[in-house]
Amino acid sequence: MTSFSSRPHIENCTDCDQRSLRLFCNLNQEALRSFDQIGTHFTVPARTILFEESQQANGVFVICSGQVKLSTTSKEGRTMILRIAGPGDVLGLSATLNNIAHEVTAESIGPSALKSVHRQEFLHFLEEHAEVGEKAARSLAKEYHEVFLDARRLAISGSAAGRLAQLLVEWANTAACGKPELRFTMALTHEELGNMAGTSRETVTRLLNQFERDQLIVRRGSSLTIINSPGLSKLAG
């Protein structure tokens, strides 16, 4: 597995007060203690490559905090962002289980804390705890569902405004974790947003300004809050 020169992450999984909100990390005490005994916690700055497309998978990464961009590149050099992974997501799971090369490139968007677990350690962990196999299966299903929604958004939504609005609504709902305030940190550039929404950087800038003028969203620095969720959801279709 790729090594990083970042400082160690001081927390362990048993001390994490957010794990009950996360699909893979919400393990029973026995499995959690076993998980604490394997792998390595570490942090990385923004724009750090965790692994690259076509690189042999040597293990998985569990995101503790931060966001990671997953992308793929065509033979012509065109890059497409497939999804944004967040806390609790397991990166490289499919490639690790199948012992194949990564299908995507994973790059941190902002400062992020992760846990890396070597393939053999992870496979042994799966064999030891039946619950972990269920969590892994559900994590793969969640990843498939998110990629499906992204593909559906690009294929079906008729307008750039609708595609961008849907992205903002999805990210805000994910960040809210059931809380009423729909606020999240926008770490992507306008060019990256355009990549995900199937439009240009200039169009993204224009639409965000329009959403703000229409009092659908409020931006303060990199923080974005949806203040009219029904209105933005209507645009998203």
C-alpha positions in Angstrom: 0.0 0.0 0.0 1.1 3.5 -0.8 3.0 5.2 2.1 2.6 8.8 3.2 4.8 11.1 5.1 1.9 12.7 7.0 1.6 12.9 10.7 -0.1 9.9 12.4 -3.8 10.3 13.2 -4.1 10.1 17.0 -7.7 8.8 17.3 -8.6 5.1 17.3 -11.9 3.6 16.2 -13.3 2.9 19.7 -12.9 6.5 20.6 -14.8 7.8 17.5 -18.1 9.4 18.5 -19.2 9.5 14.8 -19.0 5.8 14.0 -22.7 5.1 14.8 -23.6 7.4 11.9 -21.4 5.6 9.4 -22.3 2.4 7.5 -19.0 0.4 7.7 -17.7 1.7 11.0 -20.7 1.0 13.1 -19.4 -2.4 14.3 -20.1 -4.4 17.4 -17.5 -4.0 20.2 -15.7 -7.3 19.4 -15.2 -6.4 15.8 -14.3 -2.9 16.6 -11.5 -4.0 18.9 -10.2 -6.3 16.2 -10.4 -3.4 13.7 -8.4 -1.2 16.0 -5.6 -3.7 16.1 -5.0 -3.7 12.3 -4.1 -1.0 9.8 -2.7 2.5 10.2 -4.3 5.9 10.9 -2.8 8.8 9.0 -3.7 12.3 7.7 -3.0 13.9 4.3 -3.2 17.4 3.0 -5.5 18.5 0.2 -4.9 17.1 -3.3 -3.0 14.0 -2.2 -3.3 10.9 -4.5 -4.2 7.8 -2.4 -4.1 5.4 -5.3 -4.3 5.7 -9.1 -6.4 4.0 -11.7 -4.7 0.8 -13.0 -2.5 0.5 -9.9 -2.7 -2.9 -8.2 -4.9 -2.7 -5.1 -3.0 -3.6 -2.0 -5.7 -2.8 0.6 -8.5 -0.5 1.5 -8.8 3.0 2.9 -11.5 4.0 5.4 -12.2 7.7 5.4 -12.4 9.1 9.0 -12.8 12.7 8.1 -12.6 14.8 4.9 -13.6 14.1 1.4 -12.0 12.1 -1.5 -12.6 12.6 -5.2 -12.9 9.4 -7.3 -12.2 9.9 -11.0 -11.4 8.0 -14.1 -9.5 9.1 -17.2 -10.2 8.1 -20.9 -7.5 7.2 -23.4 -7.8 10.7 -24.8 -6.9 12.2 -21.4 -10.4 13.3 -20.5 -11.1 13.0 -16.8 -14.5 12.3 -15.3 -15.3 12.6 -11.6 -17.5 9.7 -10.6 -18.3 10.6 -7.1 -17.2 12.3 -3.9 -16.5 9.9 -1.0 -16.9 11.0 2.6 -16.5 9.8 6.2 -17.3 6.1 6.7 -16.8 5.2 3.0 -14.4 2.4 2.2 -12.1 3.1 -0.8 -10.7 0.3 -2.9 -13.0 -2.3 -1.6 -14.1 -3.9 -4.9 -10.6 -4.0 -6.3 -9.2 -5.4 -3.0 -11.8 -8.2 -2.7 -11.3 -9.1 -6.4 -7.5 -8.7 -6.2 -7.4 -6.5 -9.3 -6.2 -3.1 -10.2 -8.1 0.0 -9.0 -10.8 1.1 -11.4 -10.5 4.8 -10.3 -8.0 7.4 -9.0 -8.6 8.6 -5.4 -7.5 12.1 -4.4 -8.2 14.0 -1.2 -10.1 17.2 -1.8 -9.2 18.8 1.5 -7.2 17.8 4.6 -8.4 14.2 5.4 -7.9 11.6 8.0 -8.0 7.9 6.9 -7.2 4.4 8.0 -5.4 2.1 5.6 -5.6 -1.7 6.0 -3.4 -4.1 4.0 -5.3 -6.6 1.8 -4.4 -9.7 3.8 -5.2 -8.1 7.1 -8.6 -7.0 5.7 -9.5 -10.4 4.3 -8.6 -12.0 7.6 -10.8 -9.4 9.4 -13.7 -10.3 7.1 -13.3 -14.0 7.8 -13.2 -13.4 11.6 -16.3 -11.4 11.9 -19.5 -12.2 9.9 -20.8 -8.7 10.6 -18.0 -7.1 8.7 -18.9 -9.1 5.6 -22.4 -7.7 5.8 -21.0 -4.2 6.2 -18.7 -4.6 3.2 -21.6 -5.8 1.0 -23.7 -2.9 2.1 -20.8 -0.5 1.4 -20.5 -1.9 -2.1 -24.2 -1.6 -2.7 -24.1 2.0 -1.5 -21.2 2.8 -3.8 -23.1 1.2 -6.8 -26.2 3.2 -5.9 -24.3 6.5 -5.8 -22.6 5.9 -9.1 -26.0 4.9 -10.6 -27.6 8.2 -9.4 -24.7 10.2 -10.8 -25.0 8.4 -14.2 -28.8 8.9 -14.1 -28.4 12.6 -13.4 -26.1 13.1 -16.4 -28.3 11.1 -18.7 -31.8 12.2 -17.8 -31.6 15.8 -16.4 -32.3 18.2 -19.2 -30.6 21.3 -17.9 -27.3 22.2 -16.4 -29.2 24.1 -13.6 -31.1 20.9 -12.8 -28.0 18.7 -12.7 -26.1 21.2 -10.5 -29.1 21.7 -8.1 -29.3 17.9 -7.7 -25.7 17.7 -6.8 -26.0 20.4 -4.1 -29.2 18.8 -2.7 -27.5 15.3 -2.5 -24.4 16.6 -0.8 -26.3 18.8 1.7 -28.6 15.9 2.7 -25.5 13.6 3.2 -23.7 16.2 5.3 -26.8 16.9 7.4 -27.1 13.3 8.7 -30.8 13.9 9.5 -30.3 17.4 11.0 -32.5 20.2 9.7 -29.7 22.6 8.5 -28.6 21.7 5.0 -25.0 23.0 5.0 -21.8 21.6 3.7 -18.3 22.7 2.8 -17.8 23.1 -1.0 -14.2 21.9 -1.5 -14.5 21.3 -5.3 -13.5 23.9 -7.8 -16.0 25.3 -10.2 -14.3 23.3 -12.9 -14.7 20.1 -10.9 -18.3 20.9 -10.3 -18.8 21.4 -14.0 -17.2 18.0 -14.6 -19.7 16.3 -12.3 -22.7 18.3 -13.6 -21.8 17.8 -17.3 -21.3 21.5 -18.0 -18.6 24.2 -18.1 -16.8 26.1 -15.3 -18.4 29.4 -16.5 -21.9 27.9 -16.4 -21.3 26.6 -12.8 -20.2 30.1 -11.7 -23.2 31.7 -13.4 -25.7 29.2 -11.9 -24.3 29.5 -8.3 -24.6 33.2 -8.5 -28.2 32.8 -9.9 -29.1 30.4 -7.1 -27.9 32.9 -4.6 -29.8 35.8 -6.2 -32.9 33.6 -6.2 -32.4 33.0 -2.4 -32.0 29.3 -2.9 -28.5 29.1 -1.3 -26.2 31.2 0.8 -22.4 31.0 0.5 -19.9 32.1 3.1 -16.4 31.3 1.9 -16.4 27.6 1.1 -19.5 27.0 3.2 -22.8 26.5 1.3 -26.2 26.4 2.9 -29.4 25.6 1.2 -32.1 27.9 2.5 -34.9 27.0 0.1 -34.7 23.2 -0.3 -38.1 22.8 -2.0 -37.1 25.4 -4.6 -33.7 23.8 -5.3 -35.2 20.4 -5.4 -37.8 21.6 -7.9 -35.0 22.6 -10.2 -33.4 19.2 -9.7 -36.6 17.6 -10.8 
